[in-house]
Amino acid sequence: MARGTAKIACLGVLLLDILAIVGGGMRAGQNADAAKTPTFYGDVLPLMQQHCQVCHRAGGIAAMAFESYEETRRYAGAIREATQAKRMPPWFAEAGIGKFANDPSLTAEEIAKLAAWAKANAPAGNPGDATVKKWAEQWTIAAPEMAVSMAEPVKIPADGEVDYTYEIVPTHFTEGRWVQSSEILPGMRENVHHAVVYVRPPESKWLRHAPVGKAFTAATLVTPEDQRDAMWTDSDILLVYAPGSTPDQWPEGMAKYIPAGSDLVFQMHYTTNGKGGSDTSRIGLIFAKQAPAQRVLTLQLTNDHFVIPPRVPDYRVEARGTLPNDATLLSFFPHMHLRGKRFEYNIVKPDKTIEPLLRVHYHFHWQMSYRLAEPLRLKAGTELQAVAWFDNSRDNPRNPDPEAAVRWGEQTSDEMMVGFFDVAVAAGLDKWKFFERKAFPAGTP
């Protein structure tokens, strides 16, 4: 531009004036283009905070953090590629069936914005445009009011299978507490296949012969009855964790309940990866400011009587149940192991037609919760159905043994079919009262 100006100037003042006008227009256009170019602080960081930092942050489950410009700029190309392919953010619900409050998917406009930022060589922009989001240590929820840790570290071997491990931790609550939010933080994320924290009320007989404050397995319990009882309980579930799962954060007016004098029972499923270690997982709790109108219960549709034949690519397993009382459906959490392929939840209507609620293309390493954007009120007698498909073929890259006939079992080489779902009921209704089935008219709902 400077050399061109020098040459044209000798032609006279008129041409110089024309060039000044044209040149000014070009600079204005360039400035406009620059203004359209997304920047990290103005455009990208808000997207990272809203859609990505739940994993991509210091202490998160992802290998890299996307909190600072320098951290994120290095991965601009990878971010563009992963978001355009819709691999990230992870979300496995089939489009067009249900709307979910925790769907992290990016819009087409947001995907284009990230692509344009990467193409423009990832400009930083003005740091003053940024709003800093502060995370509470490793927690996704706000800083917990109470964190309950396993009382004794669990030693995890380098190799082999590990039986389900339990720890009973007293709460010492002198009054019942309503839990608005909760989150499980595994001590060794890479070894925790899943964790369930149960609420054992003081009147429960479950695991009453087991030690308190010490790690144990079903095999270490004395009687065959105790060993069997370790695997099945009617105790309420406070929270389930699996890789990729999200914390519980209930809307105002809804919460889970821990009765006075209850214990928390950690059920831990560990896997080995060639490196031994020690795990002390914990659960963080945030309490409701006042007693809610509704109590949240976690229920499940389970089938444990299947046999998946060898080499079958699409084996179907189903479970059904009817609601004994009115309830408001809030969310879903499907659970399978390495052969899991698809999972769906449906309402079976009186005329046997199906109303689909959720269809998931299952991914073992991203076992996610799916929270309805609009809770669904269901009448007593509503029939719910869970359907799972398993891939036991050689085409499944995660399949540990395509030649095996696969049954229900604890280990990842076995399989499970569990359709957890959360419902809200009247605050005074516990799980046992909820299952006191009332008579309802034929043809309900």
N, C-alpha and C positions, 0 to 999 in steps of 0.2 A: 504493500500500500504506500509506503513512504517513497519508494523509487518511482512509482507511477505518478505521484503528485508532483515530483520535481520535474519530470518530463513535460507534463501538460501545462505547468505554470508558465512556460515560455510562450505559449500561444495567446496569452492575454488574460486580463482580469476576468472577462466574461466566462471563459471556460473554467477558470479557477473557482469562480463562484458556483458554477454548475456542479463541479466535482465536489465542492464542499457540501452542497445539498445532497448529492447522491451518496457521498461517503458518510454523511451523517445518518442517512436512511439506513445504510448497511450496518452501521454500528448499533442503531436502534433495533434492527432485526436480530443482530447477534445477541444483544442484551435480552431480547424477548426469548430467543432460543435458550439462552442460559437460564432464564427464569423458569422455563418449562422443565429443565433437566432436574430430575429428583436428586436430592442430597441426603446424606446419612442423617444429619441431625433434624432436618425438616420433614423427611418423608420415610426413610428406612427405619430409623430407630423406633418410631411409634408402632410400626408393623412388627418389629422384633419383640417389643414389649407385650403387644397384644396377642401375638400368635406363636412366638418361638421361645421366649425366655423362660417359660415354665420348665423347659428342659435345658435350653442353651444359656446357662448362667453359672456363675461360680457355685459349686456345690450341687449343680443339677445333674441329671442322668446323662446328658450329652457329653461327647468328648471335647467339644469346644464351646466357648461362651460367645454370645453375640450381644455384649453389653456396651463395649467401647467401640470407637471408630476403628482403631488399629486391629482389634480382634476380628471385627466383622469384615473389614475391607479385604483381607486375605482370602475370604471365602465368597467374594461377590459372584464369581463365575459359577461356583458350585451351588450357591443359593438360587441363581437364575435358572440353572438346569433342573434342580430338584423341584422348584416351585412350578416351573412350566410343565414338568412331567407329572405334577400333582402327587409326588411322593411325600412332599413335606408342605405344610404340617401334616402329620399322619392322621388319617380319618378313614374309616373303613365301612361306614354305613352306606347302603345303596341309595343313590339320589332318588328323590321322588317319593320315598316312603318315610313319612314322619318328618318333623322338624325338631331340632335338638338345640338346647340352650348352650351346650358346650362344644358345638361344632367349630373347630378352629380354622376351617377352610378359608383360603383367600379368595377374594372376588377376582374376576378377570382383570379389572382395572388395577387392583393391587399387584397382581402377578406381572402385568405390563410395566408397572412402576418400578418393580425390582429389576426387571430385565433392562429397562432404560438406564437405571443407575449403574448396573454392571457394564453396559455398553459404553457409557460415558466415562469409564475408568474410575468408577466409584468415588465421586467427589464428596468431600466432607461437609461443605456448607458451613453455616454459622452455628457454633456451639451454643449460642444464646437461644437458638430455636428449640433446644432439647428440654424435655421434662424428664427428670431423673426418676426412675422407679426403683424403690428400695425393697429388696426382698428380706424376709426375716430369717437370717442365717440360712439353713438349707431348706426351710419350710416354704411350701407353696401358699399355704394359708397364712394369715397374719400371725404374728408372734403368739404362740399358744399361751393360754393362761396356766396350763398344767401340762407337763410332759411326763409320761409314765414309761419307764424303761424296764426291759427285762432285768430281773434281779441278778441273774448269773450269766456271764458270757458263755456262749455255746461254741465249743471247738468243732471246726469243720475240717474233715480230712481232705487231703489233696485229691484222692481218687475214691471211686466206689459209690454206692448208693447210701443215702442217709435216711433213716426212718423219720417220720414226722416227729418233731420235737415240740414239747409243750413247756410252758412256764405259767404258773399261777401267781399273780401279783395282787395283793389286797389294795383296795382304794382307800380304805379307812374313812369313807364318806359317812358322816353322821346324819346326813339328810340326802334325799334323792337329788340328782343333778341332771339338768337338761343340756345336752350337747348339741350346739349349733353347727360346729365345724370340727372335723377331725382329719388327721393325716398320719399315716404310718411311714416312718423313715427307717429303712433297713440299714443295719450297720455295715453289711457287706452286700451291696446291691447285686453284684455279679453272681452271688451264690444263692440269693433268695428267689426261689421259683414262685412262691406265693406266701402270704401271711394272712391269717384271719385272727382278729381280736374279738373274743366272745365276752358277753356280760354274764357272769354267773351270780345270780342273786343269792342271798343268804339261805333261802329255803331249798335251793337246788341240791340234789344228791349227786350230780354229775362230778366225777373225779374226786369224790370226797376222801378216797383212800390214797390219793396222790400227794406227793410232797408239795409244800408251798414255798415259793422263792427259790426253787431249784429246777434245773432242766431235767426232763424225763421223757421217755418214749413209752408207747403202749406196751412194748415188750418188757419193760422194766417193772410194770405193775404186777402185783402178786397173783390175783385171781383171773381166770379166763373171762369172767363177767366184766371186770374192770378193763381188761384189755379190749374187749369188744366195745364197751361204752365209750372208750376214748375216741373212737372213730365216728360216733353218732351222738348228737345232742339236740335237745330242743331249746337250748339257751339262745337268747337273742344275739344277733351279730351286730357288733358296733361298727366294724369296718373290715373290708377285704382289700388287700394289696396284691397286685401282680404287675409284672413289667409293663410300663406304659399306662398304668391306671392313674386316676386322678383322685384327689381328696374328696371327702364329703363336705359340702357347704350348702346347708338347707335354707330355703327361703324363710323370711320372717313368718312367725306363727307356726313353724314346724321344727321339730328337733327329735333326737333320739334320747332315750332315758336310761340312766344308771341308778337303780334303787340304792337306798342307804345300805351300807354293809356289804356291797357287792365286791366280787373279785373280777379282775380282768384276766382272761385266759388267752395267752399267746399260743397259737398253733402255727408252727414254722415248718415250711417245706424247703429244705436246702438241696442244692445240686452241687456237684464238684466240677472243678475245671483245671485240675493239675496243680493248683496252689492251695495249700491249707490256710487256715485263718481262724479268726474268732469273731463272732457276731453278737452284738448287743443292740437289737432293734428297739425302737420306741414309738409311742403314739402320742401325738400332740392333740390337746383338747381346747376348744373355745366354747364357753358356756353361754346359753341364752340369757339375755338380760332379764327376762321374765318368763313365767310358765307359758308355753305355747298352747294354742287351741288344738293342735294335732300332733300325734306321736308318729314317728317314722319307724316302720318295721321293714327289715330285710327278709324276704321270703325266697323260695327257690322251687323251680321245676327240675327234677333230677331223674335220670334213668341210669341205673347201675347194673342192669341185667342184659347188656348187649354183648355180642361177640362179632367183631369186625373180621370178615374173612381175609385171608392173604390176597394181596395184589389187587384188591378192589379199589377203584379210584373215587367212588361216589356213594359211600354207604350211609344210609339214612337211619337216624335214631330220633325217637319222639318221646315227649313227656307232656301230660295234660293234667289240669286240675281246675276245680271251680272255686271261686271265692266264697267263703262261708258267710261273709258280711260285706256291707258296702265299704268301698275303699277308693282312694284317689291314687292312681298310678303315676309314679314320678320318674322312674329311671330303670335301666337295664344294665346287666353286667354278665355277658356270656363267658363261660370258662370251659376250655378243652385243653388238650396237650398238643404234641407235635404233629399229629395227623389231622388236627382240626382244619376244616376247609371253609364251611359256611355255617351260619347260625341265624335263626330267625325266631321272632316272637309274633304270635297272632292271637286274635280273638276268634273263637269258633262260635258262630251264631246258631240260634236254634234250628235254622234250616240247613245247617252244616256248611254254609258258605264261610269263607275265610276273610277276615279283615286284618290285613298286615299292619303290624306296628313298627317293626324294625327288621331289616335284613343286613347282615354283616358279612363281609368277606374277611374271614378270620385270619389273624396274624398272631402267632404265639408270642412274639416279642412285643406286641402292642395290644395288650389286653385292656381295653378301654371301657369306661362307663359311657352310657348314652342317656342323657337327661332330656326328657321331653320339654320342649319350649313352652307348651301349654299342658299342665297336668290333666290327666284324663280321669273323670269320675266314672267309676264302675259300680254296678249294682251287685248285690249278693246273687250268687248263681251264675255270674259271668264265667264262661269257660275260657281259660287261657291255654295256649299251646306253645311249646318250645320245640323246635326242630333243628337237629344238628346233622351236618354231613361231614364224613371223614374220608381222607385220601390215604389209603394204605398201599398205594402203588409205588413202583420204582420212579415214577415221574415226580413224586413229592421229594424235594431235596432234603427236607428235614426228617424224613421217615427213618427211624432207627433200624427197622427190620421189615421189609415188605413181605417176607415169607411167614411172618408170625400171624396167628389168629389172636386178635387183641381184645382184652377184656378191661373192665373197670379196675383201676389200681392207683396207688399213690404216686408211683414214679413216672417220670416223663416218658419212659418206654412203654408204660401202660396208657390208658386213656380215661378221660372223664367227660361227662356230659352234664353240666350244671348251668341252668339259666336263672341266675340271681335276678331279682327285681325288687324295687323299693315301693312301698305304698305308705300313704298317710291315712291314719284312722283317728278317731276321737282320742283325746289326750288320756282319758281314763281307761283306755282299752289296751291291755298288754297282749302279747302274742297268744297266750293260752286262752284268754277270753275271746280273742278274735276268732280262734278256731272252734269256738262253741257254735256249731252250725245251726242257723235258724231255718225254719221251713220257709220256702219261697215258692211262688206260683209256678206251675209248669209253663215252660216256654220263656222263662226269664233268661236274659234281659229282654 
